């Protein structure tokens, strides 16, 4: 996959032990022998990682109700990013490395607001970013829980004309990314889009020390083969 050239600092990672998920945005952890709470920006299930006793990694927040923010979790492939807020930043840096001028304001099309837009050959392109944190039989797959918002984005990208990209970012090292086989309807939509000119890219990443690194592009398939 080549030498790492793009890295995003994660801050000073503080190890803790997962206790329970309070709600979509809050987890309880044990830190230095005491119980406390942390904000979580990944609203998916994360059922393979948010297990009582599993190691999690926090950073201190500068403001807000909760002192800590969940950044990473211990997983089968090693450390797994647990902060999808960073996905757009990684893809923006990747696009800029390719020489594109990127606008982070995104573009609204119908009911869908896409994450990024960039110029390619004098044409405006839209780019939707999806993070993949679920490990499935050697694949990184998206999503770990059904999302009507993701389906709406996929349908819009599949049906619209013009330059549009869909970029999946694995939150751990992988050689291939696909659609979670629990949701074949999402696979069908993405396949339809690819037949209609949608470009789909997949990126593998790795956490080393306190930095989240881009490893490079890997293969993508809308249908995960066991």
C-alpha positions as CSV (number, residue, x, y, z in Angstrom):
1,X,0.0,0.0,0.0
2,X,3.0,2.3,0.0
3,X,4.5,4.7,2.5
4,X,2.2,6.6,4.8
5,X,2.0,10.2,3.6
6,X,-1.3,11.4,5.2
7,X,-1.7,11.3,9.0
8,X,-4.2,12.9,11.4
9,X,-3.1,13.5,15.0
10,X,-5.6,12.0,17.4
11,X,-4.4,13.9,20.5
12,X,-3.2,12.3,23.7
13,X,-5.0,9.0,23.9
14,X,-6.1,8.0,27.5
15,X,-6.8,4.3,28.0
16,X,-9.9,3.4,29.9
17,X,-12.2,0.4,30.2
18,X,-15.7,0.3,28.7
19,X,-18.6,-0.2,31.2
20,X,-21.8,0.5,29.3
21,X,-23.5,2.6,26.6
22,X,-25.8,5.1,28.3
23,X,-27.4,6.3,25.0
24,X,-26.4,7.0,21.4
25,X,-24.0,9.8,22.4
26,X,-22.7,8.8,25.8
27,X,-20.7,5.9,27.2
28,X,-19.7,5.1,30.8
29,X,-16.1,4.0,31.3
30,X,-13.7,3.2,34.2
31,X,-10.7,5.4,34.2
32,X,-8.0,5.3,36.8
33,X,-10.2,3.3,39.2
34,X,-13.3,5.5,38.9
35,X,-16.4,5.7,36.8
36,X,-16.9,8.6,34.4
37,X,-18.7,9.4,31.2
38,X,-17.5,10.1,27.6
39,X,-19.1,11.6,24.6
40,X,-19.2,9.3,21.5
41,X,-19.7,10.6,18.0
42,X,-20.3,7.2,16.3
43,X,-24.1,6.5,16.6
44,X,-23.8,3.0,15.1
45,X,-24.0,-0.2,17.2
46,X,-20.3,-0.8,17.5
47,X,-21.4,-4.1,19.0
48,X,-18.0,-5.8,18.4
49,X,-16.1,-3.2,20.4
50,X,-18.4,-1.7,23.1
51,X,-18.2,-4.8,25.3
52,X,-17.9,-4.5,29.1
53,X,-14.2,-4.6,30.0
54,X,-12.9,-3.8,26.5
55,X,-10.1,-1.2,26.2
56,X,-11.2,2.2,24.8
57,X,-9.1,5.3,24.2
58,X,-10.3,8.8,25.1
59,X,-9.1,12.4,24.6
60,X,-9.9,15.3,26.8
61,X,-12.3,17.8,25.4
62,X,-11.9,21.6,25.8
63,X,-15.6,22.3,26.3
64,X,-19.0,20.7,26.6
65,X,-20.9,18.7,29.2
66,X,-18.5,15.7,29.1
67,X,-14.8,16.0,29.8
68,X,-13.9,13.1,27.4
69,X,-14.4,12.1,23.8
70,X,-14.1,8.5,22.5
71,X,-11.4,8.3,19.8
72,X,-10.5,4.6,19.4
73,X,-11.4,1.1,20.7
74,X,-9.6,-2.2,20.9
75,X,-10.6,-4.6,18.1
76,X,-9.7,-7.8,16.4
77,X,-7.6,-6.0,13.7
78,X,-5.9,-3.8,16.4
79,X,-6.9,-0.3,17.3
80,X,-10.1,0.8,15.5
81,X,-11.0,4.5,15.0
82,X,-14.3,5.3,16.8
83,X,-14.6,9.0,15.8
84,X,-16.3,9.3,12.3
85,X,-15.9,13.0,12.5
86,X,-12.4,12.6,11.2
87,X,-13.5,10.7,8.0
88,X,-14.2,13.8,6.0
89,X,-10.9,15.3,7.0
90,X,-9.0,12.2,5.9
91,X,-10.8,12.1,2.5
92,X,-10.2,15.8,2.0
93,X,-6.5,15.3,2.5
94,X,-6.5,12.3,0.2
95,X,-8.3,14.3,-2.6
96,X,-5.9,17.2,-2.1
97,X,-2.9,14.8,-2.4
98,X,-4.4,13.8,-5.8
99,X,-4.3,17.5,-6.8
100,X,-8.0,18.4,-6.4
101,X,-9.3,21.6,-4.9
102,X,-11.8,20.6,-2.3
103,X,-14.7,22.5,-0.8
104,X,-15.7,21.2,2.6
105,X,-19.1,22.9,2.5
106,X,-20.5,20.1,0.6
107,X,-23.4,20.2,-1.9
108,X,-27.2,19.8,-1.4
109,X,-29.0,17.9,-4.0
110,X,-32.7,17.3,-3.3
111,X,-33.0,16.1,0.3
112,X,-29.3,14.9,0.4
113,X,-26.4,17.0,1.6
114,X,-23.1,15.5,0.4
115,X,-20.0,15.8,2.5
116,X,-17.5,17.4,0.0
117,X,-17.2,18.8,-3.5
118,X,-14.2,19.2,-5.7
119,X,-13.2,20.2,-9.2
120,X,-12.1,17.6,-11.7
121,X,-11.2,18.5,-15.2
122,X,-13.2,21.7,-14.9
123,X,-16.3,19.8,-13.6
124,X,-17.8,20.0,-10.2
125,X,-17.9,16.7,-8.4
126,X,-19.8,15.7,-5.3
127,X,-18.3,13.3,-2.8
128,X,-20.0,11.3,-0.1
129,X,-17.9,9.8,2.7
130,X,-18.8,6.7,4.7
131,X,-16.8,5.2,7.6
132,X,-16.5,1.5,8.0
133,X,-15.8,0.2,11.5
134,X,-17.3,-3.3,11.3
135,X,-15.1,-6.3,10.7
136,X,-16.8,-9.2,8.8
137,X,-14.9,-12.3,7.7
138,X,-11.8,-10.4,6.6
139,X,-13.7,-7.4,5.2
140,X,-14.4,-4.0,6.5
141,X,-18.1,-3.4,5.9
142,X,-20.6,-0.5,6.0
143,X,-22.9,0.0,7.8
144,X,-23.0,-1.8,11.2
145,X,-26.7,-0.7,11.5
146,X,-29.3,0.3,8.9
147,X,-29.4,4.0,8.2
148,X,-32.3,5.6,6.2
149,X,-30.0,8.6,5.7
150,X,-27.3,6.4,4.1
151,X,-29.9,4.7,1.8
152,X,-31.2,8.1,0.7
153,X,-27.6,9.2,-0.1
154,X,-27.0,6.0,-2.1
155,X,-30.2,6.4,-4.1
156,X,-29.5,10.0,-4.9
157,X,-25.9,9.2,-6.0
158,X,-27.1,6.3,-8.1
159,X,-29.8,8.2,-9.9
160,X,-28.2,11.6,-10.4
161,X,-26.1,12.6,-13.4
162,X,-22.6,14.2,-13.4
163,X,-19.4,13.6,-11.5
164,X,-20.0,11.9,-8.1
165,X,-17.8,9.9,-5.9
166,X,-18.6,7.6,-2.9
167,X,-15.6,7.0,-0.7
168,X,-15.6,4.3,2.1
169,X,-13.0,4.7,4.8
170,X,-12.1,1.7,6.9
171,X,-11.4,2.5,10.5
172,X,-8.8,-0.3,10.7
173,X,-6.3,-1.9,8.2
174,X,-8.0,-4.0,5.5
175,X,-7.5,-5.2,2.0
176,X,-11.2,-4.9,0.9
177,X,-14.3,-3.0,1.8
178,X,-17.9,-3.9,1.0
179,X,-21.5,-3.4,2.0
180,X,-22.7,-5.3,5.0
181,X,-24.5,-8.4,3.7
182,X,-27.3,-7.8,6.2
183,X,-28.5,-5.0,3.9
184,X,-28.6,-6.4,0.3
185,X,-30.9,-3.5,-0.7
186,X,-27.9,-1.1,-0.1
187,X,-25.7,-3.3,-2.2
188,X,-28.2,-3.2,-5.1
189,X,-28.4,0.6,-5.0
190,X,-24.6,1.0,-5.0
191,X,-24.3,-1.5,-7.9
192,X,-26.9,0.4,-9.8
193,X,-25.0,3.6,-9.2
194,X,-21.7,2.1,-10.4
195,X,-23.4,1.1,-13.6
196,X,-24.6,4.7,-14.0
197,X,-21.2,6.3,-13.6
198,X,-20.8,6.5,-9.8
199,X,-17.2,6.2,-8.8
200,X,-16.6,4.2,-5.7
201,X,-13.3,4.3,-3.8
202,X,-12.2,2.5,-0.6
203,X,-9.4,3.5,1.7
204,X,-7.6,1.5,4.4
205,X,-6.2,3.3,7.5
206,X,-4.2,2.4,10.6
207,X,-3.7,3.9,14.0
208,X,0.0,4.0,15.0
209,X,0.8,5.8,18.3
210,X,-1.4,8.8,18.5
211,X,-1.8,9.3,14.7
212,X,-4.4,7.9,12.3
213,X,-2.7,7.1,9.0
214,X,-4.0,6.6,5.5
215,X,-2.5,3.3,4.2
216,X,-3.9,3.7,0.7
217,X,-6.7,2.5,-1.7
218,X,-8.0,-1.0,-1.5
219,X,-10.6,-3.0,-3.4
220,X,-14.3,-2.4,-3.1
221,X,-17.2,-4.7,-3.9
222,X,-20.9,-3.9,-3.1
223,X,-21.4,-7.7,-2.6
224,X,-19.3,-9.3,0.2
225,X,-18.3,-12.8,-0.7
226,X,-17.7,-15.1,2.2
